[in-house]
Amino acid sequence: MVGTRRALFWLALKTGVLTVLTLGIYRFWMKTRLRRWYWSAIRPGGHPLEYVGDPIEKLLGFLFAVVILAFYIGIVNLLLMFASFALFQGNFAAYAISLIGVIPIWFYAQYRARRYVLARTRWRGLRFGLEPGAWGYAGRALMHWVITLLTLGLLWPRMTFWLEKYKTDRTFYGCARMHQNGKWTMLYPAMMPFFGAAALGAAGVAGIYLGNIPLGTGICIIAGFVAIYGLAFYRVRTLQLLTNHKTINGVGLTITPSPFRVLLIYVLGTLLACAVVFVPLMLLGVLLLLIQSADLLAEMDLEDVIAPIAGTGRYAIIAASALLYFTVFLLWSAITNAFITFPIIRHYFASLTLAPPDGVISIRQRPRDEFAEAEGFADALDVGASL
């Protein structure tokens, strides 16, 4: 993977500033420019990926999704509220049903976002693609989540495997279909840190119950850290196992990422971002405290005290607060892109190999997937599909 953190940092910062200045409209161009940078830096087999998405597609798709969601929120929720008050004399049932109704749309948006990104990605001049099936994915995701929750997470590997298989078996590179091989039970070794954390947690609770509170509390804290590492270990190891069992046109994929290194990148990158935004956050807190204290002192009729922060001074403080507020988010976005997202993607793709590498030569082009609504629902619901 080629590219420098400095170039990515300044690109993320510049496009973030333009997004703020355009009241959020430029975010679709920002996402497109960042993806083109990332895609061009990723070079499986020495050939760079290409991202050919259009920001206008994203903008129109977002507006379309907002209209649909506005109808759902405005009309459907109103009917649910009326029925809830009529039947249960309260609004709790309406809120619960409304929340449940959004969950399948959430999964639907995730699948549609993946389909759009693949449809606008090329490698060696050939398009990727994903067959339609968003509602099928949403239904399966709901079913697997219910099963996973009812089994207290013991069937989490089953959900991970079958949902990934549903998407992989509908993925194309050119005219060749990708296949997810293997069995869901092969993912259970990735659960080992969770089992260890559960055992430590049980031992800690037992210690507290038996009266040794300091020891029990310490063991519970250790169990928490083990669980955090377990989450990173599960995500990285399952990605490795699933990728190593993918094939396309007889070509196998192999990656060998390190869970500890991925977690270390997350931790150090987050600490760096927190350190950088600490000073702007402190200044923002001081300015907000000044504004609040001015209101309090005004109620106490202490005009002489609030004179320096009244009138024009008050508006200057508010403007400075807004500037610091956006500065914090812009710096956070730029730093996390340069020191978390980029190093992790580089770590993954540095170990990616294709075997045999010449197996993709015979693959031919596929038709363009005309995707009218782009990632509209994913953007509107913010389902984590930024890249």
C-alpha positions in Angstrom: 0.0 0.0 0.0 1.5 3.3 -1.1 0.8 6.9 0.1 1.8 9.0 3.1 0.1 10.0 6.3 0.9 13.6 5.7 -0.8 13.7 2.4 -3.9 12.0 3.8 -3.9 14.2 6.9 -4.0 17.4 4.8 -6.5 16.0 2.4 -8.9 15.0 5.2 -8.4 18.4 6.9 -8.9 20.4 3.8 -12.0 18.5 2.7 -13.4 18.7 6.2 -13.0 22.5 6.2 -14.8 22.7 2.9 -17.6 20.5 4.3 -18.0 22.9 7.3 -18.0 26.0 5.0 -20.7 24.5 2.8 -22.8 23.5 5.8 -22.3 19.8 5.1 -23.0 19.7 1.4 -19.3 19.0 0.4 -19.2 15.9 2.6 -20.2 13.8 -0.5 -17.2 15.2 -2.4 -15.0 14.7 0.7 -16.0 11.1 0.9 -15.3 10.6 -2.8 -11.9 12.2 -2.7 -10.9 10.2 0.4 -12.0 7.0 -1.2 -10.0 7.7 -4.4 -6.9 8.4 -2.3 -7.4 5.1 -0.3 -8.2 3.0 -3.3 -5.3 4.3 -5.3 -3.0 3.5 -2.4 -4.2 -0.1 -2.2 -2.4 -2.3 -4.8 -3.2 -6.0 -4.7 -0.7 -7.8 -6.9 1.0 -4.5 -7.7 -2.2 -3.1 -9.5 -4.0 -0.2 -7.8 -7.7 -0.1 -7.1 -9.8 2.6 -8.7 -12.8 4.3 -7.2 -15.1 5.9 -9.8 -18.0 6.9 -7.6 -19.7 10.2 -8.3 -20.5 12.7 -5.5 -23.6 13.8 -7.3 -24.9 10.2 -7.0 -24.3 10.3 -3.3 -26.0 13.7 -2.9 -29.1 12.7 -4.8 -29.3 9.3 -3.0 -29.1 11.0 0.3 -31.9 13.4 -0.6 -34.0 10.4 -1.7 -33.4 8.6 1.5 -34.2 11.6 3.6 -37.6 11.9 1.9 -38.4 8.2 2.5 -37.2 8.4 6.2 -39.1 11.6 6.7 -42.3 9.9 5.5 -41.6 7.0 7.9 -40.8 9.3 10.9 -43.7 11.7 10.2 -46.5 9.4 9.0 -45.8 6.0 10.4 -44.6 7.2 13.8 -47.7 9.4 14.0 -50.0 6.4 13.4 -48.0 4.3 15.9 -48.3 7.1 18.5 -52.0 7.3 18.0 -52.4 3.6 18.3 -50.2 3.5 21.4 -52.2 6.1 23.3 -55.5 4.5 22.2 -54.5 1.0 23.3 -52.0 1.4 26.1 -52.6 5.0 27.3 -48.9 5.8 26.8 -46.2 6.3 24.1 -43.8 3.6 25.2 -45.2 1.0 22.8 -45.0 3.5 19.9 -41.3 4.2 20.6 -40.5 0.5 21.0 -42.2 -0.5 17.7 -40.7 2.5 15.9 -37.2 1.5 17.0 -37.7 -2.1 16.0 -39.0 -0.9 12.6 -35.7 1.0 12.0 -33.5 -2.0 12.6 -34.2 -3.8 9.3 -33.7 -0.5 7.4 -30.3 -0.3 9.1 -29.3 -3.7 7.7 -30.8 -2.9 4.4 -28.7 0.3 4.2 -25.5 -1.6 5.1 -26.0 -4.0 2.2 -27.0 -1.3 -0.3 -23.9 0.8 0.7 -21.6 -2.3 0.1 -23.3 -2.9 -3.3 -22.7 0.7 -4.4 -19.0 0.8 -3.2 -18.3 -2.5 -5.1 -20.1 -1.3 -8.2 -17.9 1.8 -8.3 -14.6 0.0 -7.6 -12.3 -1.4 -10.3 -9.2 -3.4 -10.3 -7.1 -4.1 -13.4 -9.9 -2.2 -15.3 -12.6 -4.7 -14.3 -15.6 -3.8 -12.2 -16.7 -5.4 -8.9 -20.4 -6.0 -8.3 -22.9 -7.2 -5.8 -26.2 -8.8 -6.7 -29.4 -7.3 -5.4 -30.5 -8.8 -2.1 -30.7 -6.0 0.5 -34.0 -7.1 2.1 -32.9 -10.7 2.1 -29.8 -9.7 4.0 -31.9 -7.6 6.4 -34.2 -10.5 7.2 -31.3 -12.9 7.7 -29.4 -10.4 9.9 -32.5 -9.9 12.1 -32.9 -13.7 12.5 -29.2 -14.3 13.3 -29.1 -11.5 15.8 -32.2 -12.9 17.6 -30.6 -16.3 17.7 -27.3 -14.8 18.9 -28.9 -12.8 21.7 -31.1 -15.8 22.8 -27.9 -18.0 23.1 -26.0 -15.2 25.0 -23.5 -14.8 22.2 -22.5 -18.5 21.9 -23.7 -18.6 18.3 -22.0 -15.3 17.3 -19.6 -17.1 15.0 -22.6 -18.7 13.2 -24.1 -15.2 12.5 -20.7 -13.8 11.4 -20.1 -16.7 8.9 -23.6 -16.9 7.4 -24.0 -13.1 6.9 -20.6 -12.9 5.3 -21.3 -15.9 3.1 -24.6 -14.3 2.0 -22.7 -11.2 0.8 -19.6 -13.0 -0.5 -21.6 -15.5 -2.6 -23.3 -12.5 -4.3 -20.1 -10.7 -5.0 -18.6 -10.5 -8.5 -15.2 -9.4 -9.9 -15.9 -8.9 -13.6 -17.9 -11.9 -14.7 -16.5 -14.2 -12.0 -18.5 -15.0 -8.9 -16.8 -15.1 -5.5 -17.4 -18.0 -3.1 -17.2 -18.2 0.7 -16.0 -21.6 1.6 -15.5 -23.2 5.0 -17.8 -23.8 8.0 -19.1 -21.5 10.6 -17.5 -23.7 13.4 -14.1 -22.7 12.1 -14.6 -19.3 13.7 -14.9 -20.6 17.3 -11.1 -20.3 18.0 -11.6 -16.5 17.6 -13.9 -16.6 20.6 -11.2 -17.8 23.0 -10.4 -14.4 24.6 -14.1 -13.9 25.2 -14.3 -17.3 27.0 -11.3 -16.3 29.0 -12.8 -12.9 29.9 -16.1 -14.7 30.9 -14.1 -17.1 33.2 -12.2 -14.2 34.8 -15.4 -12.2 35.2 -17.1 -15.2 36.9 -14.1 -15.6 39.3 -14.1 -11.9 40.1 -17.9 -11.9 40.9 -17.3 -15.0 43.0 -14.5 -13.2 44.9 -16.8 -10.2 45.6 -19.6 -12.4 46.7 -17.3 -14.3 49.1 -16.2 -11.0 50.7 -12.8 -10.3 49.1 -13.9 -7.1 47.3 -10.5 -5.8 46.3 -9.4 -9.0 44.7 -12.7 -9.6 43.0 -12.8 -6.0 41.7 -9.2 -6.4 40.3 -10.1 -9.6 38.6 -13.2 -8.0 37.0 -11.1 -5.1 35.7 -8.6 -7.5 34.2 -11.6 -9.4 32.6 -12.7 -6.1 31.1 -9.3 -5.5 29.4 -9.3 -9.1 28.2 -12.8 -8.6 26.7 -11.6 -5.5 24.9 -8.7 -7.4 23.4 -11.1 -10.2 22.6 -13.2 -7.9 20.5 -10.2 -6.9 18.4 -9.0 -10.4 18.3 -12.4 -11.7 17.1 -12.8 -9.1 14.4 -9.3 -9.5 13.0 -9.2 -13.3 13.3 -12.6 -13.9 11.8 -11.7 -11.5 8.9 -8.5 -13.6 8.3 -10.3 -16.9 8.5 -13.1 -15.8 6.2 -10.8 -14.2 3.7 -8.5 -17.2 3.6 -11.5 -19.3 2.6 -12.7 -17.1 -0.2 -12.1 -18.0 -3.8 -12.8 -16.5 -7.2 -12.2 -18.2 -10.5 -9.9 -20.6 -8.8 -7.9 -17.9 -7.1 -7.5 -18.0 -3.3 -7.0 -15.0 -1.0 -4.7 -15.0 2.0 -4.1 -12.4 4.7 -2.2 -12.6 7.9 -3.0 -9.6 10.1 -2.0 -9.3 13.8 -4.9 -8.7 16.2 -2.4 -7.1 18.8 -1.0 -4.7 16.2 -4.5 -3.7 15.1 -5.5 -3.0 18.7 -2.3 -1.1 19.3 -3.0 1.1 16.3 -6.5 1.9 17.6 -5.3 2.7 21.1 -2.2 4.8 20.1 -4.2 6.6 17.4 -7.0 7.4 19.7 -4.7 8.6 22.4 -2.9 10.8 19.9 -6.2 12.3 18.7 -7.3 12.9 22.3 -4.0 14.7 23.0 -4.3 16.9 20.0 -7.9 18.0 20.6 -7.4 18.4 24.4 -6.3 22.0 24.2 -9.2 23.1 21.9 -11.6 21.2 24.1 -10.3 23.0 27.2 -10.6 26.4 25.5 -14.1 25.5 24.4 -15.1 24.6 27.9 -13.7 27.9 29.2 -15.6 29.9 26.7 -18.9 28.0 27.3 -18.3 28.6 31.1 -17.9 32.3 30.4 -21.2 32.4 28.5 -23.0 30.5 31.3 -21.5 32.6 34.0 -22.6 35.8 32.2 -26.2 34.6 32.3 -25.9 33.7 35.9 -24.3 37.0 36.9 -26.9 38.9 34.9 -29.6 37.2 37.0 -27.7 38.4 40.1 -27.7 42.0 38.8 -23.9 42.2 38.7 -23.7 44.3 35.5 -20.2 45.6 36.3 -18.8 42.1 36.4 -20.3 40.9 33.2 -19.5 44.1 31.2 -16.4 42.6 29.5 -18.3 39.6 28.3 -21.6 41.4 27.3 -22.6 43.0 24.1 -20.0 42.6 21.3 -17.8 40.6 23.6 -20.5 38.0 24.0 -20.9 37.5 20.3 -17.2 37.2 19.9 -17.1 34.5 22.5 -19.9 32.6 20.8 -18.1 32.9 17.4 -14.9 31.6 19.0 -16.8 28.7 20.6 -18.2 27.7 17.3 -14.8 27.9 15.7 -13.2 25.7 18.4 -16.1 23.3 18.2 -15.6 22.6 14.5 -11.8 22.7 15.0 -12.1 19.7 17.4 -14.1 17.6 14.9 -11.9 18.5 12.0 -8.7 17.6 13.8 -10.2 14.4 15.1 -11.3 13.3 11.7 -8.0 14.1 10.1 -5.9 12.4 12.8 -8.0 9.3 12.9 -7.8 9.0 9.1 -4.0 9.4 9.1 -3.2 7.4 12.3 -5.9 4.8 12.6 -7.8 4.1 9.4 -4.7 4.3 7.1 -2.3 2.2 9.2 -4.9 -0.5 9.7 -5.8 -0.7 6.0 -2.1 -0.7 5.2 -1.5 -3.5 7.7 -4.3 -5.7 6.2 -3.3 -5.2 2.6 0.4 -5.6 3.2 -0.2 -9.3 3.9 -2.8 -9.9 1.1 -1.7 -12.4 -1.5 -3.5 -14.0 -4.5 -2.7 -17.6 -5.5 -2.3 -18.4 -8.3 -1.9 -14.7 -9.3 -2.5 -15.3 -13.0 -5.9 -16.9 -12.4 -7.6 -13.5 -12.8 -6.3 -12.9 -16.3 -9.1 -14.9 -18.0 -11.9 -12.9 -16.2 -13.9 -10.6 -18.4 -15.8 -7.3 -17.8 -19.2 -7.1 -16.3 -22.0 -4.6 -17.2 -22.1 -1.3 -15.2 -24.5 -1.4 -12.2 -26.7 1.7 -12.6 -27.3 2.5 -8.9 -29.8 5.3 -8.6 -29.8 5.9 -4.9 -26.1 5.3 -4.2 -25.5 5.2 -0.4 -28.4 7.4 0.5 -29.8 5.3 3.3 -26.3 4.6 4.8 -25.5 8.3 4.9 -28.9 9.2 6.4 -28.7 6.5 9.1 -24.9 6.8 9.6 -24.4 3.0 9.6 -20.6 3.2 9.5 -20.1 2.9 5.8 -17.9 6.0 5.4 -15.2 4.0 3.6 
